[in-house]
C-alpha cells in the first residue's frame, strides 16, 4: 500500500491585544518565527511582521496538532518580544485568524501579504479584520448552498 502525506497550506494572523502597535519590525523576528516553524517540521512560505499583527503562511506539518502548534508559536514569539525591556508587557489577543488556503492561490496570497504596508496606509487593522470575517462568512454561505 502506498501512503501519501498531505500538508495543509495555512494562513495565520496574530494580533496584539487591543491592536496596540508594539511589535518591533525586524527581519530578526521574521527569522525567529521561520526558524521556530522549521524546528516543528512546518514549511514556512512567508512571514510578515507589522507593528500590531503578524501574518504567517506555511505548510502545516500533518503530524502535529494545529492548536498546539499555534499556541506554542504565540508563546515563543511573545517570549522573544519580551526579551526587549521596552516590551515587557507584550500580550497577544487571545483570538487569532487562521484559514486553510488553496495551493492555486499561493501567488495571490503572497502578493497580498507582501503589500501589507501599502494596504495599511489606506485601511485600518479593524478594516482588515472585518474583511477576513466577511470572507469567512461568504465561504460559509457558499458551503451551505453547495450542500443543498
Buried (B, 14 or more C-beta within 10 A) or exposed (E): EEEEEEBEBBBBBBBBBEBBEBBBEEEEBBEBBBEBBEEBBBEBBBBBBBBBBBBBBBBBBEEEEBEEBBEBBBEBBBEBBBEEEEBEEBEBBEEBBBBEBEEEEBEEBBEBBEEBEEBBEEEEBEEBBEEBEEEEEEEEEEEEEEEE
